[in-house]
Amino acid sequence: MTDTTRRRFLQYGAGAGALLALPAAAQRRLASGLTRGLSSGLSGGRLQEFREPLPVPGNGIVVATPSGTNEYSFTQREIKRRLHPDLPRTTVWAYDDGSGLAGQAGSFGMVLAAESGTPLSVSYTNQLPDVYPDWVPVDTRLSSPNGRHVRPMTHLHGGFVEAASDGNPITDGGRGYAPGETQHVHYTNELPQMPASLRWFHDHGMGTTRLNVFAGLAAGYLIRDAHDTGTEPNPIGLPGGAYEIPLVVQDRLFRADGKFLYPVSDIPGVTWIGEYFGDHMLVNGKVWPYLDVEPRMYRFRVLNGCNARIMSLSFAGLPMWQIGAEGGLFDVPVPVRELVLASAERADVLVDFRGLDGRTLELRNHTPAAPVSTPAPALGPVMQIRVGTSVTHRGPRKVPDSLPGQRASLHHPVRTRYITLNEIAPETAGWYLNLNAMDFEQSPVTETPKAGTVEDWVWVNMTGDTHPMHVHLVTFQVVGRTPYDAAAYQKKYGGPSGVPGGISPEPFATGPMEPPTPDERGFKDTVKANPGYFTTIRAKFDLPRGVTGPQSYVHHCHIVEHEDNEMMRPFTVVP
């Protein structure tokens, strides 16, 4: 199988820009679908850029309203929201907090605010349609007990919680919650595992995560503490208030009626596609917005909310200082020129617009450089930055020399586990991916860390693409990536379901371990496992206070099309 052939099948969600990469018959089929669903309903097949302002907290992003002391209640419901002036209102699935602002809250238009050390009780009541509508294409071949029925289950991504509150798809066999049923969870926000940081919550339905997140079931979870208050001035010299802005970036396709478009495969009998790529960018739920800024320093909290796209973002070449990632603040700022973020990764960055009075800039996306590998077609514009000529509040004038975060530095792992990433039978109706040559629910559970111990996990990538690997419960240290001879490893150990787990790739290494990139200085919950490498992470498998093992969670690729088609496995923290 050639790489070109393989990528053809991964690009069915790519939009019109990918047509020339496909054989003629596939071009005709995909072009026809795009014409019906997108081009014929939109001017020139593409919406005009930079027509509306970016939604920010208090102006389009809803900060969730507590339903009681340290309690939040959400209803999952279908709403309509205008995402661009030239689009009809788009149908979106949203977390509604009862504030009356649900029409602004879909597709990452909602943020829940929390405090480190203060636990929250949260409920999610399903008021969505019982059966998936026609714009959300279900593939009943995938591992879901619910068929075409909508049964959401919400997961706090980056949450340090007991298994019953994790919202993972092994809970109750992945049954989820029927219309009228309520999921009750307890979020510990415990320290040191949950410092001030940007987490997020999203649907994690068994075999339907890609569909429910695509439809809009995702929102931010912003944790504050006494140092990182979000106000300005604040104790650590960071921009705050109106000068701290979340940027949740997603790519989407649209139908003529304004609904999101999710293409289906042209493999006979198959609906699932390998990866979803859109041809329009949304930021905070608006298509290609603009942002008015003052000529001063800003803090941006960036989240890659795409189903599959790996992005390399830059502010017109301006220097940036990354001050944190998924696990919270670093100990020192790190200078960067671009943010390479796979699905679910976050970056906390400072950008200084002083001296740029009156300038117009763009936040743009580029194809990531090797060794990151992705079949995503190019999609450059993200949003426009319009720099004003006056400053309302001067704010901090220099990047802090130090921060009250930490560099990830765990020691004394008691065990190393080898986990293989396999792709089986592409371009056939039996196409799927897996970890350790095992299906998701296959026994036995092979990862069983002991509570309170440190382990190294090594993801051995047997595929041609980068996979963002995510572990529930813990944040982890990126130890490094080692180049190796994947073909030789496959030849020696491969079978019909791929290479089993538990086999060290060290004898096949072709060079020394490469250290983490500068932006991986702190703790993370998602890491890029690149092709041609095995990637080593180190985590301490603590459990929340008062919780004893066994407690079961999952780890998986966060390309949501991949996790829905078997690239996910359970793990159990044991006493």
N, C-alpha and C positions, 0 to 999 in steps of 0.2 A: 504493500500500500504506500503510495507516494504521499508526501506532505501536502502537495497541492490538492490531491483527491480528498484527503482527510479534511482539509480546511473548507472545501466546497460544502461539506455536510454540516460544518459548524457555522456557516455563514447564512443560513436561511433566514435568520432574523436581522440581516445586515442592512436592509433598505436598498434604495436605488443605487447608491454608490458602489455596491458590491456586484452589480449585475455583470459587469464585464469580466469578472473573475470566474463566471460560471459557464458551463457548456450551453449551447444554443437552446436546447429544449428546456433546461432549467431556467434560463434567462426569460423565456417566454412565459413559463408558469409563474415565476416570481414577479415579473413585471406586471402580469395581468392582475395578480393579487394586490400589488402595491397601487396600481391604477384605481382598482375598485375601492381600496381602503384608504388611500392617502392622496395621491397626486390629483385625482379628478376633483377632490373636494377642497383642495388648498391651492392658493395662488402659486403657480409655477412649481407645484409639488413641494414647496418649502416655505415655511412661515418667515415673515420678516423679522430680523433680529432687533433686539434692544428697543422694544416698544413700550415696556412697562417697568416700573421700579421693582427692585428686589423686595420680596416680603421679608421683614425683620420683626423681632418681637415687639408687640404693640402696634404693628402696622402690617398685618397679614399673617404673621405667625402667632398662633394662640398658645400662650403659656397656660397649661392645664390648671383648672380650678379645683382645690381640694373639696371633697365631699364631707369632710369631718377632720378632726385632729389627726394628722398624719395618715389620712385616708384619701384615696382617689378612686373614682368610679368612672368607667368608660363604657359606652355602648358602641359596638361595632355596627355601623350602618352604612347604607349606600346614600351618597350625596351627589350633588352636581356642583362643579367649581369651574370658573372660567380661568383657563391657564394661559390664554393669549387673546388679544382683542379680535383677531380674525378667526378664532375657533368658536364653534358652538360650545356651550357649557359641557365639560367633560364629566362623565360618570366616574366617580371615585369611591372606593371603600375607605372609610375613615374611622378613627377613634374619636368619638364625640364625648366631651367631658360634661355636657349639660349646660355649658355657659351660654348657649345660644349662638355661638360662633362656628358651629360645625361646618357651615358652608365655606369657611376659610381653612379648615383643618385637615383636609385630605392630602395625600401624597406628600408627606413630610411637612405639613403645615402646622404640626402640633409639637410642643415640647413639654415634658414633665420635669419640674424642678425638684431636686432633692438635696438633702444635707448629709455630709459624711457623718456617720455615727448615729443617725436618726432613722430607725426602720420605718418602712411604709407598708401599709396594707392596700392592695390594689385589686379591683375587680374589673372583669371584662365580660359584658353581656352580649351575646350574639343576637343581633336583629338584622342580619344579612339575609338575602334570598336563600331558600332551602336548597335550590339547585343552581349550579353555575349557569350564568347567562351566555348567550352565543359569542360575546366578545372575549370570554375567558375560556380558551379551548382545553378541555380535560383529556388526558390520556389515561384510560382506565387500565392499561397494562401495568402501570407503575404501582409500587407498593403502597396502596392506601386502602383502608378498610371501608371507605365511605363512598366509593364510586363517584358519581356526579354530584353528590351532596356536599354543600359547603359546611365544613366543620373546622373552624379556626382554633388555633391554640397559640397563645402569645408567649414569646420568649424574651427575657431581658438579656440582650446581648452584652456580655461582659459582667453579668450579675454573679455575685457570690451568694448563693442561696442553696437551701436544701433541695433535693431532687423533686419533691412534690411541687415546688414553686418555680422550677426551671422552665416549664413549658416546652419540654423537649419531646420529640415524637415517639419515644418509647413509653411515655406516660399513658396508662390505660390502653396500651396497644395501639396508640396513635389515633384513638377514636375521635378526639377533639370534642367540641361543644356544639350541640344542635341549637337551632333557633329557640330563643327564650332561656337557654341555659347560661350559667355564669361561671367563669373561671375565677377562683379566689387564690391570690398569691401573697406571699410575704417577702418583701425585699429588705435584706438586712442592712445594706449600706455600711457594713462593718469595716472598721479600720484594722489592719493596714490594707486590706484587699480592695477597698472601695474609696480611694481618695478622691479629691476634686478632679473631675474628668468628664468627658463626653462619652456616654454609653448610648445605646438606643434599644428600643423594643420593637419587635416585628413578629409577624406570624411565622409559625414553624410547623404548619400542618403536615401530616405524614403524606409524602408524595405530592403535595400541593403548595409547598413553600413558594416556589417560583411564581405561581399564579396569584396567590393572595398578596404577596409583596408587590408584584407587578400592578395589581388592582389598587394598591394604596395603603395596605395595612402595615405601616411602619411609622415610627415617630421618635423624636429625640428624647434622651434622658440625661439631663445636665445636673451634675453633682457639684455642690459648692462646699467650702469650708471656711474657717476663720481667716485663712490667708488669702485664698482665691475667692473673694467675695462677689466678684462681678460688678462691683461699684467702682466709681472713680472719684477721688483717688482711692487706691486699695493698698494693703500693707506690702505688697510685693512689687509695686512699680509697674503694673501692667495696665494697658488700656481697659476700660470698663464702660458700663452703661451703653450708650448708643454707639460706642466705638469698639465693642466686642460683638461680632456678627457671626452667626452660624451660616455655613454654606453647605447645604446638602445637595449633592450633584447626582442626577439620574439621567439616563438616556431613554427616550421613548419614540415609538412610532405612533401615528394617529390615523384613524379612519376618517372618512368623509363626514361622518356625523359627529365628529369631535371625540368619540371614544378612543381609548388606547387600542392599538392594534398589536396583537400577539400572533405572529405567523405560525403556520403548522408545517410539518415536514412533508415532502413529496414522496418519501419512502412508503410504499403501499402498506396500509394497516397501521401506520405510525403517525401520531400527533406530535409527540415530544420533539423539540429541537435541541441541539447540543448546547447552544448558547444564544441568549437574546441580546441583540444590539439594535439600538434605536438610531434615528437620523436627526433627532432634535435633542438638545440638552435642556433639562429643567434644573433650576436652582431654587430651592425652597418652594417648589411647586409652581414656578412660572417658567415659561419657555423663553430662553435667552433674555433675561432681564438686564436692566442697568442698575448701577448703584452710584448714588452721589456721595462723595467723600470729601472731607476737608483735608487741606495739606498738612497732615499730622500723622502720628502713628496709630495703626489699627491692629486689632487682634481678630483673626479669623479662625473659627472652629470648623474644619473641613471634614466631611464624611463622604466617602464614596458609597452612594446608595444604589448603584447600578446592579442589575442582575448579574452581569458577567464582565462588563468592560473594565479593563485595567487602564488607568489614566496617568498621564504625566502632565501635571499642571504647572503653569508659570504665569506670573503677573508681568507680562511684557518684558521679561528679563530682569525685573527688579530683584535686588537681594531680599531674601527672607531669612528669618531666624525661627527655626522650629524649636518650640519650647515644651512640647509634649506629644504623646501618642495615646494609644488606647488605654494604657494603664495609668494615665495622669501625667503630671509635670515631670520634666527632666530635672537634673541637678544644675545644669548650665544650658544656656541657649546654644543651638547648633546652626551655623550658617548653611543655607541650602539655596539652590537656584531653581529647583523644581521639586514637586511633590509627586512621587510615584506611588500611587495608591491603588491597590486591588480592592475588589468588592469587600465592604465592611471595614476596611482600614480607615483610621482617622489621623488627622494631623492638626496640631495646635500651633499656629504660626503668627509672627509679627511682621507687618509690612509698613514701611515708612513712606508716606507720600509727600513729605516736605520737599520743597523745591520743584514740585511738579504742578504748580498752580496753573489752572486753566487747561491742563492736558486731558486728553481722552485716551484711555488704555483699555486693554482687553485681558481678561483671564482666559487663557487658551489651553487646550488639551493637545498633546502630541503623542505619537506612538512611542511607547517606552523603549529605551535602548536595551540591547542584550546585556545580561542573559535573560531578562524578562521576555517572555514569548506569548503573544496573544494573537488570535485571528481577527480581532476587532477591526473593522474598516475605519479609516480616518474620520474623525469628527472634531474639528478644531475649535470653533467658537464655544465659549461657555457663558460668559457674561461681560458686560462693558462696565468700566470704571470711569466715572466723570469726576475729575478733581476740581473742586471749587477754588476760590481765591481768598477766602477768609476762614478764620478758625474761631469757633465758639468757645471751646475749652481747649487750652493748650495741651494738657495731658503730659504723659512722660515723654522726655526728649532723648532718652537713650535706652538701649536694650540693657536689661539688668545683667550684671556680671554673674549672678548666681540665682538659683530658684529653690523653693522649698520642696522640690521633688527628689527623685533618686535615680541613679544609674542602676540598671538591672545587673545584679551581681550575686547570683546564687552559687552555693558551693555544695560539695559532698553528695553528688547523686548516688543513690543506692542501687540503681539499675538503669540500663539502657535498653530501650525497646525499638525495634525496627519495623516500620509500617510502610508497606508498598502502595503506590498509587498506580492503578491499572486501568486500561481502557480496552474493552472487549468487543469484537465484531462490529467495528464502525461500518457505516454505509449499508447495514442490514437491519431487518426488523428486530433483531435481537441485540442491538447496540446498547451497551451499558458500561458503567464505570464501577470500580470497587476499591476498597481498601483491604489489603492482605489476602486478595483472591477470595474474599468472602462476601456474601450478600449481607445486607444491613442486619437482618434478624437472625442470621445464622449463628448457631451455638458451636463452641462456647464463646463467652466474652474473653478476649485475649489480652486486654489491657486492664489490669487490676491493681493499681497503685495502692499502697498502704497509707492510710490517713496520717498526715504530718510529715511524710517523707518527700525527698526531692528525687525526681527522675529525669533522665534525658530521653526525649522521644526523637527519633530520626525518621523523617519522611523521605522515602526513596522514590523519586519521580520516574516512572517508566513511560510517561507519555511525552508528547511533543510540545505541550503548553504549560504555562505557569498556573499553579493552583493555589488560591489563598486558603490556607488551612487554619481552621478555627477550633479551639478546644473550649467547651463549656466549663464553667465553674472557676477556672484559674486564669490568671495572666502569667506570662512566661518571659524568660530571657531568650533572645536569639543568640545562640552560641556561634553559629557559622554555617557555611555551605561548602561542600567538598565536591569537586568535579570527579566524575567516575565514568567507566565504560558501561553504559546501560545495556548495550547490545550483548556484551559478554555475560553480564549478570543475568539477562533474560535467557540467553542460550543455555546457561548452566542450570537455572532454577525454574524457568518458566513452565507453565502448564496451560490447560485450556481456559482457566479463569485468571491467568496472569501469574505473577510471582507471589508465592505465599509470604506472609509476614514472618518476622523473627529471624531473618537471615542477614547477617552483617554484610554490607556492601564494601567494607573497608578494603578487602583484598583487590577490589576493582578500581580503587581510587587512582586518578591520573594526575593528581597534584595535591598540594597541601590544602587544608581547610582555609577558606577565605573568611575574613572576619565580618561581623555584621556591618551594614552600611551605617553612616552617621545618624540617620533618622531612626535607626533601631536601637538607640542608646537606652531607652527606658523599657518598662514592661509593656507587653503587647498581648492581644488576644487573638490576632490573626497575622499570619506570616506568609510571604510569597515563597512557595516551593517551586523553584525553577527547573526546567528540563535540563538533563545532563548533570544534575547535582543531587546529592542527598543533603537535606537541611536538618540541622540539629537545634532543638529547643530544650530549655531546662525549666521545669516548673515544680513548685511545692504544692502538693495536693492536700491542702488544709480543708477542713469542713467548718461551716459556721458554728459559733458557740452553741453548745447544747445539742448539737446534731451528731449522731454516731452513725458509723457505717453498718451495713453496706448502703451506699447511695449511688444511683446509676444516672449517668449523663451521656452525652454524645460528643464525638469529634467528627469533623467533616470538611469537605471543600465548601467554601462560601460562594462559589459560582452556583447559584441556587438551582439551575438546571441540572448540575452534576449531583448535588446532594439529593435531589428528588429521584435520581436514577442510580441509587445504590452507592455513591461515593460518600458513605457515612457509616460509622460503626459506634456501638455503645461502648462505654467503659464504666467500670465500677470501682469506687473508692471503698476499700475494705478496712475493717478495724485492725 
